[in-house]
Amino acid sequence: MLARRYAQVQLLSWDLINEPSFGDPKTIFSQRPLPNYDRYEIAAFRDWLAERYSIVELQQRWRQTPADFAGWDQVTLPVAADYATDPRNTETRNMLKVMDYTFFSQDMFTRWAAQISTAMRAAGCTTLIGVGQDEACSRISPQFYASAIDYGTTHPWWNNDSLLCDMLLDKHIGRPNIIQEIGVMLVRDVDMRPWRSEQECANLLERKLVTGLIGRGAGLIQWLWHINAYMVSDNENSIGLIRPDGSAKPELKVMQEVGRLMQELKGLVIEPEQPPDTWVIIPYSQWFLRPDLALEATRQSIRILGYDLGIIPQMVSEQQLEELVGQQQQPQTIILPGVQHLSEPAWQALLTFVERGSTLLVSGVLGQDQHNLSMPIHIADFDHDLQDIRPVSRYEQLQGRNGQSYQFSYGGDKIAYVKKAHNYVREYRHEKGRIFWSGIPIEQSHSAEAIHAIYQEILEVESRDGQQDSPYLIAQQALKHGKLTLIVSENSQAGELELEDGQRVLIAPGRAGAILRKDDGSNICFGGVHML
């Protein structure tokens, strides 16, 4: 009824649900989907599994016997203990069931969103339909439900050390992504006073907004204009630009400056015809088994590519690869970071991309599927290296292609759950493309400089300014009548930077900004960036 009533309101955009969770309604916003255990969910989960496996196949994948379950009526949902990932937990638990349940949750939400969208279209709705999602971790991901909506979103709230990664994670290759609900959460010091000053909050907001542009966001929506003083949550009623007495916080000037940039860019932006040439694969098979492990590897990869090497990649879900093969997409380079588990269809799709001419850089273990079972690789030269999978040591040496040896360290508990295949960077020719395989999962390590060196060696790109672990995120793009340079600084000190075209600029500490260079040679500066 609502969709029919507002069908002709063209300025309206529909948000089907805000920041969705799955399962138990009492545990919304949990980082992983938790079952509700009602009979409808149990029946749906059994049906979903039966579409993929026989009972015998499921027993094998979950390491169960007929004594555990002999028929579908005995298959159960995961329990709380199954979600434990700490290697110190010695209790028998079914992490593999949790992984399948997490994939099930993605499919069920996608089905729901598609049904709602179809009903709204049937009611005459012609405007955009989306779903608002925050940093979802293993909750419902836009990479899975993109086919059911018109655009994705990112709500960058808490992960301020990995803004670029979070924004790219939600950018589906076939849908625009709005950087939505950009704001600054309340963080308290030990005496409960705010951790950040109002100016520091403004600087963080500025970094978020400019990072959103670098991450190819289709738009920026700040949350919110007026502080909602009636909210009972101290966090919620601290967010906003205008205080209850009508005075403005420093964040308002940030929004005004970004608005000035948008006005100057009107009519100048050139929409890219193709996605970026470099793809980073989101390894959801291992993500849904050990979320922290996969997330760390993905963040390391994106930070080194973006900050050190100036490459803003396209992130692609492992489960999306088959579809993209059929669409004749063809990236130049594909990076599969720190892999421990990978589905067989995803590997076959990656091989197809390589056959067509892509370069694949993969680090870690190959030949283990999402249920930790052996799977065929179909490249004969790989066979020997698939036989000796074992835990990493605290320190590992990797022999590079150029003969140089690189040291990687694995601290904490990683020697208890991270595996390697060998200690070399192997190169394989496969049809028109190449595969570079580091048997050590380099992105799982604490050795950013060594990862940087391997990326440079394989990708054959120069490090920007020769700097490793750069505090600056810089992106440049051509305009119809000029060039736009976007800069984000995570440095506590002011920085003097030389851009690719020889321009020298000053970026204020912890600030972000832009330079618009017109064809007539004039420059307009925005935010914390100034010409030297």
C-alpha positions in Angstrom: 0.0 0.0 0.0 2.8 2.4 0.8 4.7 1.7 -2.4 1.5 2.3 -4.4 0.7 5.5 -2.6 4.1 7.0 -3.1 4.8 5.4 -6.5 5.0 8.8 -8.3 7.1 10.6 -5.8 10.4 10.8 -7.7 12.6 12.2 -5.0 11.9 9.3 -2.7 14.4 6.5 -2.2 13.4 3.3 -0.4 15.5 1.7 2.4 14.0 -1.8 2.9 15.6 -2.1 6.3 18.3 -0.3 8.2 21.5 -2.3 9.2 20.0 -5.7 9.0 20.9 -8.7 11.2 19.7 -12.2 10.8 18.1 -14.8 13.1 17.4 -14.1 16.8 15.6 -10.7 17.1 17.0 -10.4 20.7 20.6 -10.3 19.3 20.4 -7.6 16.6 23.6 -6.0 15.5 25.6 -9.1 16.5 28.7 -9.5 14.4 27.6 -12.9 13.2 24.1 -14.3 12.4 22.7 -16.1 15.4 19.7 -18.5 15.0 16.3 -17.9 16.4 15.6 -21.7 16.6 12.0 -21.5 15.5 10.5 -24.3 13.3 10.4 -22.1 10.2 14.1 -21.3 10.4 15.0 -25.0 11.0 12.9 -26.1 8.0 14.3 -23.4 5.8 17.9 -24.3 6.8 17.3 -28.0 6.1 15.8 -27.2 2.7 18.7 -24.9 1.8 21.2 -27.6 2.7 19.2 -30.3 0.8 19.5 -28.2 -2.4 23.3 -28.5 -2.1 24.2 -31.8 -0.5 22.9 -35.2 0.1 22.8 -36.4 3.7 26.0 -38.4 3.2 27.8 -35.4 1.7 26.7 -33.2 4.6 27.9 -35.7 7.1 31.3 -35.6 5.4 31.4 -31.8 5.3 30.5 -31.4 8.9 32.6 -34.4 10.1 29.5 -36.1 11.5 28.3 -39.7 11.5 24.9 -41.4 11.1 24.8 -41.4 14.9 24.8 -37.6 14.8 22.1 -37.4 12.1 20.8 -40.0 9.7 18.1 -37.9 8.0 17.1 -34.3 7.4 14.7 -34.3 10.3 17.8 -34.6 12.6 19.8 -31.8 11.1 20.0 -28.9 13.6 21.0 -25.2 13.7 24.4 -24.2 15.2 24.4 -23.5 18.9 26.4 -20.7 20.8 29.4 -22.9 21.4 29.8 -23.6 17.7 30.8 -19.9 17.1 33.9 -20.0 19.3 37.1 -19.4 17.3 39.6 -19.0 20.1 42.3 -21.8 19.7 42.4 -22.0 23.5 38.8 -23.4 23.3 39.4 -27.2 23.4 35.7 -28.2 23.3 34.4 -30.0 20.3 32.3 -27.7 18.2 30.9 -27.4 14.7 32.5 -24.3 13.1 31.7 -25.8 9.7 28.0 -25.7 10.5 28.3 -22.0 11.4 29.9 -21.3 8.1 27.1 -22.9 6.2 24.5 -21.2 8.3 26.2 -17.8 7.6 25.9 -18.5 3.8 22.3 -19.5 4.4 21.6 -16.2 6.1 23.0 -14.3 3.1 20.7 -16.2 0.7 17.6 -15.9 2.9 18.0 -12.1 3.2 18.6 -11.8 -0.5 15.5 -13.7 -1.2 13.5 -11.5 1.2 14.9 -8.3 -0.4 14.1 -9.6 -3.9 10.5 -10.4 -2.9 9.9 -7.0 -1.4 11.5 -5.2 -4.3 9.4 -7.2 -6.8 6.2 -6.4 -4.9 7.1 -2.7 -4.8 7.8 -2.6 -8.6 4.4 -4.4 -9.2 2.8 -1.6 -7.2 4.2 1.0 -9.6 7.3 2.1 -7.7 9.9 3.4 -10.1 12.4 5.0 -7.7 15.5 3.6 -6.2 15.5 0.8 -3.7 18.3 0.1 -1.3 19.3 -1.4 2.1 21.3 0.6 4.7 24.1 -1.4 6.2 27.0 -0.6 8.5 30.3 -2.4 9.0 28.6 -5.7 8.8 31.6 -8.1 9.4 29.8 -11.5 8.9 26.3 -10.1 9.0 24.3 -9.5 5.9 26.6 -8.2 3.2 25.8 -6.0 0.2 28.1 -8.2 -1.9 25.4 -10.9 -1.6 22.1 -9.0 -1.9 23.2 -6.5 -4.6 21.1 -8.2 -7.2 17.9 -7.4 -5.3 18.4 -3.7 -5.0 19.5 -0.6 -7.0 22.4 0.6 -4.9 24.4 -0.4 -1.8 25.5 1.6 1.2 28.2 1.8 3.7 27.7 3.3 7.2 31.3 4.0 8.3 31.0 4.4 12.1 33.6 2.6 14.1 36.4 1.2 11.9 38.2 4.5 11.5 41.5 2.7 10.9 40.2 0.9 7.9 37.8 3.4 6.2 38.9 2.7 2.7 38.6 -1.1 3.1 35.1 -0.8 4.6 33.9 1.4 1.8 35.3 -0.8 -0.9 34.0 -4.0 0.8 30.4 -2.8 0.2 31.0 -1.6 -3.4 29.5 -4.3 -5.6 31.0 -4.3 -9.1 27.5 -4.0 -10.6 25.9 -1.4 -8.3 26.7 2.1 -7.1 27.5 2.5 -3.4 26.4 5.5 -1.3 28.6 6.3 1.7 25.7 6.9 4.0 25.4 7.8 7.7 28.8 9.4 7.9 29.3 10.6 11.4 31.5 10.4 14.5 30.6 8.1 17.3 31.1 9.0 21.0 34.2 7.5 22.5 35.0 8.1 26.2 38.2 8.5 28.1 38.7 6.7 31.5 36.9 9.5 33.3 34.0 9.3 30.9 34.7 12.6 29.2 34.8 12.6 25.3 38.0 11.1 23.9 38.1 13.5 21.0 37.7 17.3 21.0 35.1 18.7 18.7 37.8 19.8 16.3 39.2 16.3 16.3 35.7 15.0 15.5 35.5 17.5 12.6 38.9 16.3 11.2 37.7 12.7 11.4 34.5 13.5 9.6 36.6 15.3 6.9 38.7 12.2 6.4 35.6 10.0 6.2 34.0 12.2 3.5 37.1 12.4 1.3 37.8 8.7 1.7 34.3 8.1 0.5 35.1 10.0 -2.7 38.3 8.0 -3.1 36.4 4.8 -2.6 34.2 5.6 -5.6 31.1 6.4 -3.5 28.1 7.5 -5.5 27.2 10.0 -2.8 27.9 11.2 0.7 25.2 11.4 3.4 26.2 12.9 6.8 24.3 11.7 9.9 22.9 14.1 10.9 22.2 17.8 10.7 20.6 18.6 14.0 21.6 16.9 17.2 18.7 14.9 18.5 18.7 15.9 22.1 15.7 13.8 22.9 17.5 10.5 22.2 18.1 8.5 25.4 21.4 7.2 24.0 24.4 9.4 24.9 26.1 8.3 21.7 23.1 9.1 19.5 22.5 12.5 21.0 26.1 13.5 20.5 26.0 13.1 16.7 25.1 16.1 14.5 26.2 19.4 13.2 23.9 21.8 15.0 23.6 21.8 18.8 20.2 22.1 20.5 20.9 25.8 21.2 21.3 26.5 17.5 25.1 26.9 17.5 27.3 25.0 15.1 29.9 22.4 15.8 33.2 22.6 13.8 31.9 19.7 11.7 29.5 22.1 9.9 32.5 23.9 8.3 33.7 20.5 7.0 30.3 19.9 5.3 30.3 23.4 3.8 33.8 22.8 2.4 32.8 19.5 0.8 29.7 21.2 -0.5 31.9 23.8 -2.2 33.9 21.0 -3.8 30.8 19.4 -5.1 29.6 22.6 -6.6 33.0 23.1 -8.4 32.8 19.5 -9.7 29.3 19.9 -11.2 29.4 18.7 -14.8 33.1 17.8 -14.7 33.1 14.3 -13.5 33.9 11.5 -16.0 32.2 8.3 -15.1 34.5 5.3 -15.7 33.3 2.8 -18.3 35.0 -0.2 -16.7 35.8 -1.2 -13.1 39.4 -0.9 -11.9 42.0 -3.2 -13.5 43.0 -4.6 -10.1 40.6 -6.8 -8.1 41.0 -8.0 -4.5 38.9 -11.1 -3.7 36.9 -11.1 -0.5 37.5 -14.6 0.9 34.1 -15.3 2.4 34.7 -19.0 2.7 37.3 -18.4 5.4 35.6 -15.2 6.5 32.5 -17.1 7.7 34.8 -19.6 9.5 37.2 -17.2 11.2 36.0 -13.6 10.6 38.9 -11.8 12.2 41.5 -13.8 10.2 40.0 -13.0 6.9 39.2 -9.4 7.8 42.8 -8.7 8.8 44.2 -10.1 5.5 41.8 -8.1 3.5 42.5 -4.9 5.4 46.3 -5.3 5.0 45.9 -5.8 1.3 43.8 -2.7 0.8 45.9 -0.5 2.9 49.1 -1.4 1.1 47.5 -1.1 -2.3 45.8 2.2 -1.5 48.2 4.1 0.7 51.6 2.8 -0.4 51.0 2.0 -4.1 48.2 4.4 -5.0 46.0 1.6 -6.4 42.3 1.7 -5.5 41.0 -1.8 -6.4 37.7 -3.3 -7.0 36.7 -5.7 -4.3 34.9 -8.8 -5.5 33.2 -11.5 -3.5 34.5 -15.0 -3.9 31.0 -16.1 -4.6 30.6 -13.5 -7.4 33.4 -14.8 -9.5 31.4 -17.4 -11.5 28.9 -14.8 -12.5 31.6 -12.3 -13.6 33.3 -14.9 -15.8 30.0 -15.3 -17.7 29.8 -11.5 -18.1 33.2 -11.4 -19.8 34.8 -9.2 -17.2 38.5 -9.3 -17.4 40.7 -7.7 -14.8 44.4 -7.2 -15.4 45.4 -8.3 -11.8 43.6 -10.3 -9.2 44.8 -10.6 -5.6 43.6 -13.4 -3.3 45.0 -12.4 0.1 46.1 -14.8 2.9 43.9 -17.6 1.8 43.2 -20.7 4.0 40.0 -21.9 2.4 38.5 -21.3 -1.0 35.4 -22.8 -2.7 36.1 -24.9 -5.8 33.8 -22.9 -8.1 35.7 -19.7 -7.1 39.0 -21.4 -8.0 37.7 -22.6 -11.3 36.5 -19.0 -12.1 39.9 -17.6 -11.1 41.6 -20.1 -13.5 39.3 -18.9 -16.3 40.3 -15.3 -15.7 44.0 -16.4 -15.9 43.4 -18.4 -19.0 42.1 -15.2 -20.6 45.1 -13.2 -19.7 44.8 -12.0 -16.0 47.7 -12.2 -13.5 46.7 -13.9 -10.3 48.6 -13.3 -7.0 47.6 -15.7 -4.3 49.2 -16.2 -1.0 48.6 -19.0 1.5 47.0 -22.4 1.2 45.5 -23.8 -2.0 43.6 -27.0 -2.4 41.4 -26.7 0.7 37.7 -25.9 0.1 35.3 -24.1 2.5 34.7 -27.3 4.5 38.5 -27.9 4.8 38.4 -30.8 2.3 40.8 -31.4 -0.5 39.8 -30.1 -3.9 41.4 -30.4 -7.3 43.6 -27.5 -8.5 43.9 -28.7 -12.1 47.5 -27.4 -12.6 50.0 -30.3 -12.5 52.9 -28.3 -11.2 50.9 -27.4 -8.1 50.6 -31.0 -6.9 53.9 -31.3 -4.9 53.2 -28.1 -3.0 49.7 -29.2 -2.0 51.0 -32.1 0.0 52.8 -30.3 2.8 50.3 -28.0 4.4 51.4 -27.2 8.0 51.2 -24.4 10.6 53.3 -21.3 10.2 56.1 -20.6 12.6 56.6 -17.4 14.6 59.0 -16.3 11.9 58.9 -17.4 8.3 61.3 -16.7 5.4 59.9 -16.3 1.9 62.1 -16.8 -1.1 61.0 -14.2 -3.7 61.2 -14.5 -7.5 64.2 -12.1 -7.6 66.2 -14.3 -5.2 65.7 -12.1 -2.2 64.5 -13.5 1.1 61.8 -11.8 3.0 60.9 -12.3 6.7 57.3 -12.5 7.9 56.2 -12.7 11.5 53.1 -14.3 13.0 52.5 -13.2 16.5 49.9 -13.9 19.1 48.0 -17.2 18.6 48.6 -17.3 14.8 50.9 -20.3 15.0 47.9 -22.2 16.4 45.5 -21.6 13.4 47.3 -20.1 10.4 48.7 -22.6 7.8 51.2 -22.4 5.0 52.0 -24.5 1.9 55.7 -23.7 1.2 58.2 -20.9 1.5 58.6 -19.7 -2.0 56.9 -17.4 -4.6 56.1 -19.8 -7.4 55.4 -18.6 -10.9 53.1 -20.6 -13.3 52.1 -19.9 -16.9 48.5 -20.8 -17.6 47.2 -20.2 -21.1 47.4 -16.4 -21.7 48.0 -15.5 -18.0 50.2 -16.1 -15.0 49.8 -17.2 -11.4 52.1 -16.1 -8.7 51.7 -18.2 -5.5 53.3 -17.4 -2.2 53.0 -20.5 -0.1 53.1 -18.3 3.0 49.9 -16.3 3.7 51.7 -13.0 3.7 48.7 -10.8 4.5 48.1 -12.8 7.7 51.4 -11.6 9.0 52.5 -8.6 11.0 55.1 -7.7 8.3 53.6 -4.8 6.3 57.0 -3.8 4.7 57.6 -7.3 3.4 54.0 -7.5 2.0 54.7 -4.2 0.3 57.9 -5.5 -1.3 56.1 -8.6 -2.7 53.3 -6.6 -4.1 55.8 -4.3 -5.8 57.7 -7.3 -7.2 54.6 -9.0 -8.6 52.5 -6.0 -9.7 55.6 -4.3 -11.1 54.5 -0.9 -9.8 56.5 1.9 -8.1 55.9 2.8 -4.5 54.6 6.3 -4.3 57.5 8.5 -3.1 59.3 5.3 -2.3 57.5 5.3 1.0 56.3 2.2 2.9 53.6 2.3 5.4 52.5 5.6 4.1 50.2 7.8 6.2 48.7 9.4 3.1 45.9 8.2 0.9 46.1 10.0 -2.5 43.9 9.5 -5.5 43.9 11.5 -8.8 41.3 11.3 -11.5 40.8 13.1 -14.8 38.0 15.5 -15.3 36.4 16.9 -18.4 38.4 20.1 -18.1 41.1 19.4 -15.5 42.2 16.9 -12.8 41.0 16.2 -9.3 43.5 15.2 -6.5 42.1 13.9 -3.3 44.3 13.5 -0.2 43.7 12.0 3.3 46.4 12.3 6.0 46.5 10.0 9.0 49.7 11.7 10.1 50.0 13.7 13.4 52.4 16.1 11.6 51.9 18.4 8.7 53.1 16.8 5.4 54.7 18.2 2.3 53.9 16.1 -0.7 55.0 16.1 -4.3 52.3 14.8 -6.6 52.8 12.9 -9.9 52.7 16.1 -12.0 55.4 17.8 -9.8 52.9 19.9 -7.8 53.9 20.4 -4.2 51.2 20.6 -1.6 50.9 20.9 2.2 48.4 18.7 4.1 47.5 19.6 7.6 47.8 17.0 10.4 45.0 14.5 10.5 43.1 16.4 7.7 41.8 15.7 4.3 41.1 17.8 1.2 41.3 18.2 -2.5 42.9 20.1 -5.3 41.0 21.0 -8.5 43.4 21.8 -11.3 41.8 23.3 -14.3 43.0 23.2 -17.9 44.1 26.8 -17.7 46.6 25.9 -15.0 44.7 27.4 -12.1 44.2 25.5 -8.9 41.4 25.5 -6.3 42.1 24.0 -2.9 39.7 22.5 -0.4 39.8 21.3 3.2 43.2 20.8 4.8 45.2 20.9 1.5 47.2 23.9 0.3 49.6 24.6 -2.6 53.2 25.3 -1.9 
